[in-house]
């Protein structure tokens, strides 16, 4: 088990309405998929921060409609994959993927906003 020394953390901040923010361990990443809203959302799933392995924390990115020609889902998957790979982060242990308040998007991540749902 990783004691946190080599752990990479992904940071997401949402300023729409509820102003949630979340810092997620890369080692608790479960997957990424198009969201329930179809072409305009992408869901990123992590094992719950409560360490209840039956619960999931979900980060939902809302973006322009993804099509076969613009590849928004693919671009988001690549950006998140880059963040998950410690070798691509250099010495940084915390990677900001999306921060709505500060207008920060990780390199190669298409414009999107964040909604964080803690399902614990």
N, C-alpha and C positions, 0 to 999 in steps of 0.2 A: 504494500500500500504506500502511496505517495504521502509523505509527511508535510507537503506544502513547499518544500525547498525548490523543486523543479516544476511546480504547478504553474500553468498558464491560466489566467482568468479573463473571461470575456465580460465587458461592461456594456449595458444597454440602459438608456435613460429615456423616459417617456414624460413629456410635459403636457400631454393632452388630457385635460380633465383631472385625473387622479394623481398625476405626477409620481409615478412609480419609477424606481431605478433598481437594477439588479446586477450583481456581480456573480458570475457563474463559473465554477471550475470546469475547465475543458474536459477533465476526466469523467465528469458526470453528463457529458453530452450524449443524447440518445439518437438524434436524427433531425433532419430538416425536410420539409415537404411543402407543396402548395397548400395554402390554408383553406378553411371552409368557405371563404368568400371567393373561391376560385382564382381567377387570374390576377386579382389585385392584392392578394396577401400571401405571405410565406411564413410558416410556423417553424420555430426552432425549439426543440424539446430537450429538456434536461431532467435528470432525476431530481426530485424535490430537494430543496435546501434543508428541509426538515429531516432528511435522511430516511424518510418513509419510502421504501423502494416500491410501494404500490401507488405513490403519488408522483405527479409530473408537474414541473414548472414550464410554462409556455411563453415564449417571446414571439409576438406576432408583428411582422413588418408589413406595413401597408404601403403600396407603391402603385405606379402606373400599371395598367394591364399588361401582363406578360404575353407575348405572342411568339410564334415560331421564328419571327424575324428579328425581334429586339432582344430576346434571350435574358430578360430580367431575372427570372428564377435561377437560371444558370449562373448569372453574374453574382447573385447573392450567395448561392452555394459555394462558389469559388472564394468569395471574400471571407465567409465563415470558415471554410476549410483552411485558408491561409492563417486565420487567427488561431485555429485549433492546433496547428503544427508549430510546436515550440521552435523548431529549426528556422522557421521563416520570420520569427519575431525578434531575432537578435537577443539582446539582454532584457527586453521588456517582458515583464511577467503579467502586466495588465494591458489588455488590448481594448480600446474603445471601438465597438462595432458601429453603434449608432447612439448619438446623444442629441436629442431634439432641441434641448435648451441651448446648447452651445453651437448647434449646427455642424456637428462633427459626424462624418461618415468615414468608415474605414476605406483605405485605398481600394479602388475597383468596385466598391459597393454602389449600386445605383441609388438615386435619390429615393428615400423612403422615410416613413415615420414609424414609431414603435408603440406597441401596446404590450404591457407585461401582465400576464395572468399567473398568479401563484395558486396552484391547485394542490393545496396541502390539507 
